[in-house]
């Protein structure tokens, strides 16, 4: 059956819509800049979020924050080492404002701070196994998810896999994602097509909302 979203049962999930990978001056922007510019990622994300809210959909934001105690981890993988090494997504604690890099992209804030939007607790590696996203989706009676954000082959793909494994019908808006190389981007798209119920451009996504 084709993926058919509806505002009552479908969530728009955005991973890591924060400055460090998405805005000039961000600690990881030098890695993602070319991919973002090639696919018009920022403008596509804005269009997706704005259209979704206007059509009555609910946004769910899954952010990434690293606290000072996270630098004491006793074992890490390559992705964690990259984030810790670049000092990305820094936040002093759960109760203080984020650093500039960990803050949300300014042009996204009207959508993220919309009264219907849910901002989950932070994930720590790549998937929502370490935050409350799945709990929030279930509490709001969502059965389907449409995912976009960064990084294409890490957090976006990990969210896709975890949500599918948890029984959510899932679509990906691939040109509203970005990552650190074209090779990594195409690897992500290959896996989106292998797992997701739909793999859309932004224009295809908004036409289906």
C-alpha positions in Angstrom: 0.0 0.0 0.0 1.3 3.5 -0.7 2.3 5.8 2.1 -0.7 8.1 2.8 0.0 10.8 5.5 -2.8 12.4 7.4 -2.5 15.1 10.1 -4.3 13.0 12.7 -1.8 10.1 12.5 1.4 11.4 10.9 4.3 13.2 12.5 7.0 15.3 10.8 10.2 14.3 12.6 13.2 16.6 12.2 16.6 15.5 13.5 19.2 18.0 14.8 18.0 21.2 13.2 20.8 23.1 14.9 23.5 25.5 13.8 26.6 23.3 14.2 26.0 21.3 11.0 23.5 23.7 9.3 24.7 27.3 9.6 27.8 29.2 8.6 30.1 29.4 11.7 28.8 26.1 13.0 31.6 23.8 14.2 30.7 21.1 11.6 29.4 23.4 8.8 32.7 23.1 6.9 31.8 19.3 6.5 28.2 19.7 5.3 28.3 23.0 3.4 28.7 21.6 -0.1 26.0 19.0 0.5 23.6 21.6 1.9 24.1 23.9 -1.0 23.8 21.2 -3.6 20.4 20.0 -2.3 19.1 23.3 -1.0 18.6 21.6 2.4 17.8 24.6 4.5 15.2 26.0 2.2 13.7 22.5 1.7 13.4 22.0 5.5 11.8 25.4 5.9 9.3 24.6 3.1 8.5 21.2 4.6 8.0 22.5 8.1 5.9 25.5 7.1 3.7 23.5 4.7 3.2 20.7 7.3 2.1 23.2 10.0 -0.2 25.0 7.7 -1.9 21.8 6.8 -2.4 20.8 10.4 0.5 18.4 10.9 2.5 18.3 14.1 6.3 18.6 14.1 8.5 16.5 16.4 12.1 17.7 16.9 14.8 15.3 18.0 17.8 17.5 19.0 21.4 16.5 19.9 23.0 18.0 23.0 26.3 17.2 24.6 26.9 18.1 28.3 30.2 18.5 30.1 29.9 15.0 31.6 29.6 13.5 28.2 33.3 14.2 27.7 34.0 11.6 30.3 32.6 8.7 28.3 34.8 5.7 28.6 34.3 4.3 25.1 33.1 6.0 21.9 32.6 5.3 18.2 33.8 7.4 15.3 30.6 9.5 15.1 30.8 10.3 18.9 34.5 11.1 18.5 33.8 13.5 15.7 31.2 15.4 17.7 33.2 15.5 20.9 36.4 16.4 19.0 34.7 19.4 17.3 32.9 20.3 20.5 29.6 20.3 18.8 26.1 20.7 20.3 27.5 21.9 23.6 25.1 22.7 26.5 26.2 23.3 30.1 23.3 21.3 31.4 19.6 20.5 30.8 18.5 23.7 32.4 20.6 26.4 30.6 20.3 27.8 27.1 22.4 26.0 24.4 25.6 27.3 22.9 25.2 29.1 19.6 26.2 26.0 17.8 23.7 23.8 19.7 20.9 26.4 19.2 18.2 25.9 16.5 18.7 27.4 13.1 17.2 30.9 13.4 14.9 30.6 10.4 13.5 27.3 11.8 12.5 28.8 15.2 9.0 29.9 14.2 8.2 26.3 13.4 10.1 24.7 16.2 8.5 27.0 18.8 5.0 26.7 17.4 2.5 25.8 20.0 1.8 22.3 18.5 5.5 21.3 18.0 7.0 18.7 20.4 10.7 19.0 21.2 11.9 15.7 22.6 14.7 15.2 25.0 18.2 14.9 23.3 19.5 11.8 21.7 23.2 11.0 22.5 24.5 9.1 19.6 22.3 8.9 16.5 18.9 7.2 17.1 16.0 7.9 19.4 16.8 4.9 21.6 18.4 7.4 24.0 15.5 10.0 24.1 11.7 10.1 24.5 10.8 10.6 20.8 9.0 7.3 20.5 7.1 7.9 23.8 6.0 11.3 22.6 4.9 10.0 19.2 2.8 7.3 20.9 1.3 9.7 23.4 0.1 11.8 20.4 -1.3 8.8 18.6 1.0 9.0 15.7 1.4 5.9 13.5 3.4 7.3 10.6 6.5 9.5 10.5 8.0 11.7 7.8 11.7 12.3 8.6 14.2 14.9 7.5 17.3 16.7 9.0 20.9 15.9 9.5 23.1 13.9 9.1 21.6 11.9 6.2 23.5 8.7 6.8 23.7 8.9 10.6 20.9 10.5 12.7 18.3 10.6 9.9 19.0 7.0 8.9 19.2 5.8 12.5 15.9 7.5 13.3 14.4 5.8 10.3 15.6 2.4 11.2 14.6 2.7 14.9 11.1 4.0 14.1 10.4 1.3 11.5 11.5 -1.3 14.0 9.1 0.2 16.5 6.2 -0.2 14.2 5.9 3.3 12.6 5.3 3.5 8.9 8.0 5.9 7.7 8.9 8.2 4.8 12.1 10.1 4.2 12.4 13.5 2.5 15.9 13.0 1.2 16.7 16.5 -0.2 15.7 18.0 3.1 18.7 16.1 4.6 22.5 16.6 4.3 25.7 15.0 5.3 29.5 15.3 4.9 30.0 14.0 1.4 28.1 13.0 -1.7 29.2 9.4 -1.2 27.6 9.4 2.3 24.5 11.1 1.0 24.0 8.5 -1.8 24.6 5.7 0.6 21.9 7.1 2.8 19.5 7.4 -0.1 20.2 3.8 -1.0 19.2 2.7 2.5 16.2 4.9 2.6 14.9 3.2 -0.5 15.6 -0.2 1.0 13.8 0.4 4.3 11.3 3.3 4.1 7.7 3.1 2.8 8.4 6.2 0.7 11.5 8.2 -0.3 10.5 11.7 -1.5 11.8 15.0 -2.7 10.5 18.0 -0.7 8.1 18.8 -3.6 6.8 15.2 -3.6 6.4 15.3 0.2 4.4 18.5 0.3 2.2 17.4 -2.6 1.4 14.3 -0.5 0.7 16.1 2.7 
